[in-house]
Amino acid sequence: MNKFLNYISITLMAVALFSCNKNEWTPEKETEFKKAFKDSLQSAGKGIFSEDQIVYVSDCVLEKMKSKNLKPNDAQTPETSIMVMHMGKECAQESFVKCKTLSKSEVKNSWDSNTEEKYKAILKDGFVRTGLSNEKASFIADCAISKLKEQNIGPADLQDPKNGDLVQKIGKNCAEELMKKK
């Protein structure tokens, strides 16, 4: 999920660049914001987000910003930038539940360093949210990716519900390895 924060950060920088002097939401600024956000997510999140998810995340972030009474140029301040990144992360996570995800054929089914890092970040963030320390979460995420690769389970295979039990077993085995390591 840290990758999501990176994607959202890149997106925020792109969006900040289009801002002009008047700091109010207008239909034109909303359209510009969503377009800049979508364009940035399409390039930064390629292979992770479907078109539906990209639209959802950009709409969701805009609505969250407006509900917090944040203006277009507010994303340029460090405090607000962090807040908006977290909004983006929340929206990205919601998009995996509420939107059509990439089909198995659309997801690259081989591991390369970029894909590996994306999935490790997703796993690590999920483990951190359950209360694990960064160090333990990193260990389990690294272990899980290694075991998935050993068993020839590619990224696209992770979307197949019949592999859900296998993925859980791998996670459990990695947690047990962590406990033995102590």
C-alpha positions in Angstrom: 0.0 0.0 0.0 3.0 2.3 0.3 3.0 2.2 -3.5 -0.5 3.6 -3.4 0.8 6.5 -1.3 3.6 6.9 -3.9 1.0 6.9 -6.7 -1.2 9.4 -4.8 1.9 11.6 -4.1 2.8 11.7 -7.8 -0.8 12.4 -8.6 -1.0 15.3 -6.1 2.1 16.9 -7.5 0.6 16.7 -11.0 -2.7 18.1 -9.7 -0.9 21.0 -7.9 0.7 22.0 -11.1 -2.6 22.8 -12.8 -3.8 25.0 -10.0 -4.2 28.7 -10.6 -4.6 31.8 -8.4 -8.3 31.5 -7.5 -8.6 28.8 -4.9 -12.3 27.7 -5.2 -13.8 24.6 -6.7 -15.6 25.3 -10.0 -16.9 22.7 -12.4 -13.8 23.4 -14.6 -11.4 23.0 -11.7 -13.1 19.7 -10.7 -12.8 18.5 -14.2 -9.1 19.5 -14.4 -8.5 17.9 -11.0 -10.1 14.6 -12.0 -8.4 14.5 -15.3 -4.9 15.2 -13.8 -5.6 12.7 -11.1 -6.7 10.0 -13.6 -3.8 10.7 -16.0 -1.3 10.4 -13.2 -2.9 7.2 -11.7 -3.1 5.6 -15.2 0.7 6.0 -15.6 1.8 5.4 -12.0 -0.7 2.6 -11.3 -0.5 0.8 -14.6 -1.3 -2.9 -14.2 -2.9 -2.4 -10.8 -5.9 -0.2 -11.3 -8.7 -0.8 -13.8 -10.3 2.1 -15.6 -13.3 1.8 -13.2 -11.0 2.0 -10.2 -9.1 5.0 -11.6 -12.4 6.9 -12.1 -13.6 5.8 -8.6 -10.4 6.9 -6.9 -10.3 10.3 -8.6 -14.0 11.0 -7.8 -13.6 9.7 -4.3 -10.6 11.9 -3.5 -12.3 15.0 -4.9 -15.4 14.3 -2.8 -13.4 13.7 0.4 -11.4 16.9 -0.2 -14.6 18.9 -0.7 -16.2 17.3 2.4 -13.2 18.4 4.5 -13.6 21.9 2.9 -10.2 21.6 1.2 -9.6 23.9 -1.8 -7.7 23.1 -5.0 -4.5 24.8 -4.0 -4.6 23.4 -0.4 -2.9 20.2 -1.7 0.3 22.2 -2.0 0.8 22.5 1.7 2.6 19.5 3.4 0.0 18.9 6.0 -2.9 18.8 3.5 -0.8 16.8 1.1 -0.4 14.1 3.6 -4.1 14.2 4.4 -5.0 13.9 0.7 -2.5 11.0 0.3 -4.4 9.2 3.0 -7.7 10.0 1.4 -6.3 8.6 -1.9 -5.1 5.4 -0.1 -8.5 4.9 1.5 -10.2 5.5 -1.9 -7.8 3.0 -3.6 -8.6 0.4 -1.0 -12.3 1.0 -1.4 -11.9 0.7 -5.2 -10.8 -3.0 -4.9 -14.1 -3.8 -3.2 -16.5 -1.4 -5.1 -15.2 -1.5 -8.6 -14.5 -3.9 -11.4 -10.8 -4.9 -11.0 -8.5 -5.9 -13.9 -9.4 -9.3 -15.3 -6.9 -12.1 -15.0 -5.9 -11.6 -18.6 -5.2 -7.9 -18.0 -2.9 -8.5 -15.1 0.6 -9.4 -15.9 1.1 -12.9 -14.7 4.9 -12.9 -14.2 7.0 -11.5 -11.4 9.4 -8.7 -12.2 11.0 -6.3 -9.7 8.3 -3.7 -10.2 5.4 -6.1 -9.8 7.0 -7.7 -6.8 7.5 -4.4 -5.1 3.9 -3.4 -5.8 2.5 -6.6 -4.3 4.9 -6.5 -1.3 3.8 -3.0 -0.5 0.1 -4.1 -0.7 0.8 -7.1 1.6 2.9 -5.1 4.0 0.4 -2.4 4.4 -2.3 -5.0 5.1 -0.2 -6.6 7.8 0.7 -3.2 9.3 -3.0 -2.4 9.5 -3.6 -5.6 11.5 -1.1 -4.3 14.1 2.2 -5.8 13.0 5.4 -3.7 13.1 6.9 -2.6 9.8 9.8 -5.0 10.3 7.5 -8.0 10.9 5.1 -7.0 8.1 8.1 -6.7 5.7 9.4 -10.1 6.6 6.0 -11.8 6.0 5.4 -9.9 2.8 8.8 -10.9 1.5 8.3 -14.5 2.6 4.9 -14.6 0.9 6.1 -13.3 -2.4 9.0 -15.8 -2.3 6.6 -18.7 -1.6 4.2 -17.6 -4.3 7.0 -17.5 -6.8 8.3 -21.0 -5.7 4.8 -22.4 -6.3 4.5 -20.7 -9.7 1.6 -18.5 -8.6 1.7 -15.3 -10.6 0.1 -11.9 -9.9 -3.0 -12.7 -12.0 -3.5 -16.0 -10.2 -4.0 -14.1 -6.9 -7.3 -12.8 -8.3 -8.6 -16.3 -8.7 -10.9 -17.1 -5.7 -9.8 -20.8 -5.7 -6.3 -19.7 -4.7 -7.6 -17.9 -1.6 -6.9 -20.8 0.7 -3.5 -21.3 -0.7 -2.6 -17.7 -0.2 -3.8 -17.8 3.4 -1.7 -21.0 4.0 1.3 -19.2 2.6 0.7 -16.2 4.9 0.3 -18.5 7.9 3.5 -20.4 7.0 5.4 -17.1 6.8 4.0 -16.0 10.1 5.2 -19.3 11.6 8.6 -18.7 10.1 8.7 -15.3 11.7 7.8 -16.8 15.1 10.6 -19.4 14.7 13.0 -16.6 13.8 12.6 -14.9 17.2 
